């Protein structure tokens, strides 16, 4: 079993979090996949963004705000 690091984007409302996660790479058809801890981390970030708790969300990664350029 190998692992590799990737960035995942979590979008919620006007915010996007860029979170570094570790993917598990195996020889089966489900590969690559997240561990339970990594999936929970993404869920925690999404919930923090939904509540507007940017301080908690920023513990896991970089936070961006989305600004519309055209209407």
C-alpha positions in Angstrom: 0.0 0.0 0.0 1.4 3.4 -1.0 0.2 6.9 -0.2 0.4 10.2 -2.0 -0.4 13.7 -1.1 -3.0 15.8 -3.0 -4.9 19.0 -2.4 -8.7 18.8 -2.3 -11.0 21.8 -2.6 -14.0 22.0 -0.3 -16.6 24.6 -1.5 -19.3 25.9 0.9 -21.2 29.1 0.2 -18.8 31.9 -0.7 -15.7 30.1 0.7 -13.3 27.5 -0.7 -10.8 25.6 1.5 -7.8 24.0 -0.1 -7.0 21.0 2.2 -4.0 18.7 1.8 -4.9 15.1 2.2 -3.2 11.7 1.9 -4.6 9.3 -0.6 -4.2 5.5 -0.2 -3.1 3.8 -3.4 -3.6 0.1 -3.8 -4.1 -2.4 -6.7 -7.9 -2.7 -6.4 -10.5 -0.9 -8.3 -11.4 1.5 -5.4 -7.9 3.1 -5.5 -7.0 5.8 -4.7 -9.1 6.5 -1.7 -9.1 8.5 1.6 -8.7 7.0 5.0 -11.5 7.6 7.5 -9.4 10.3 9.3 -8.8 12.2 6.0 -12.5 12.0 5.0 -13.5 13.3 8.5 -11.0 16.2 8.1 -12.8 17.2 4.9 -16.2 16.9 6.6 -15.0 19.1 9.5 -13.7 21.8 7.1 -17.0 21.7 5.2 -19.0 22.1 8.5 -16.8 24.9 9.7 -17.2 26.8 6.4 -21.0 26.3 6.6 -21.1 27.8 10.1 -18.7 30.7 9.0 -16.0 29.5 11.5 -13.0 30.5 9.4 -10.6 30.1 12.3 -11.4 26.4 12.7 -11.5 25.8 8.9 -8.1 27.5 8.6 -6.5 24.8 10.9 -6.9 22.3 8.1 -5.8 24.4 5.1 -5.9 27.6 3.1 -9.2 29.5 2.9 -10.4 31.6 -0.1 -13.4 33.7 -0.7 -15.2 33.6 -4.0 -16.0 36.8 -5.7 -18.3 36.9 -8.7 -16.7 38.7 -11.7 -19.7 39.1 -13.9 -23.5 38.9 -13.3 
